[in-house]
Amino acid sequence: MMTWLVIIFVVLVIGGAVALVVIGLRNPDDIDDMALQRRLEEFAQRGETVDLEKIEMSQPFTERIIYPLARKVGDIATRFTPQNALNNINMKLELAGNPGNMDPAMFLTLQFFAAIAFGGLMVLVFIFAKIGWSVGLRLLLILLFTILGFYFPQLWLTSKINRRQHEVRKAMPDALDLLTICVEAGLGFDAAMSKVSEKWQNELSLSFARVLQEIQLGKLRRDALRDMADRLGLPEMTSFVAAVIQSEMLGVSMAKVLRIQSEQMRVRRRQLAEEMAHKAPIKMLIPMGLLIFPSLMIVLLTPAGLRLMHSALGAMFR
């Protein structure tokens, strides 16, 4: 009976963790205000009386129960988390492009439930596999998988940051070329950024579009550009923003500065490609040593070993 209770508890925890992952990665368009506005419009079109309880019950189960519960757990976790850790998580979320519109509270909730899910998975393995290991070794493995589950969202967030920075670094030379052409054609720098945001749909164009929105809301251009560089976390973008701000303050030709920056970015991208090409042989050593070479040794040496076993030399060791 106790075994089945443990199994049911672990299954519920893993299901909750999966639900939290789905909620954390949900589409940013499905935010609460927009969903509420759509439901109000549906009630108005059907001519029904607006009832707040009916509107609330029309929400999905995840929006009514799971998401508020996860938010409450995250709020409790943030009370016992140092402010530096929360600021670090917030900075990493910004560098990753704020996936799923998560905040530090929701990310901490995701970490805790991922830890419980990984530990619960090991409990299920030990229950059903009937492995003859000692209790101490089992507890050690459960503890290790729990720690791994807690840090798994951190690894996922780091991979998102690296992928986003790689995409921005790859798109920068072409975007700066377009900026240079637009500025040389007589457009202002803001209009040139608007052209870049309209031309492509990538992380860099979205960053330029956010800069334009912040400028329209009253933020100074240099402050908006500095914030963009901080959100991307790339040295190339930081140097580009510094050059643009300096040219604006000193009255230097913007087109000339953009052309120099574009050439530097293209050289930097070629250098990074060459660096990755030089690293490829070293990275190939691990799969070759663990997977390819043992297979080749088995294929090549097995016939020779069989011949030696049936020869006079093999008879000496029988």
Buried (B, 14 or more C-beta within 10 A) or exposed (E): EEEEEBBEEBEEBBEBBEBBBEBBEBEEEBEEEEBBEEBEEEBEEEEEEEEEEEBEEBBEEBBEEBBEBBBEBBEBBBEEBEEEEBEEBBBBBBBBBBBBBBBBBBBBBBBBBBBBBBBBBBBBBBBEEEEEEEEEEBEEBBEEBBEBBBBBBBEBBBEBBEEBBEBBBBBBBBBBBBBBBBBBEEBEBEEBBBBBBEBBEBBBBBBBBBBBEBBEEEBEBBEBBBBBBBBBBBEBBBBBBBBBBEBBEEEEEBBEBBBBBBBBBBEBBEEBEEEEEEEEEEEEEEEEEEEEEEEEEEEEEEEEEEEEEEEEEEEEEE
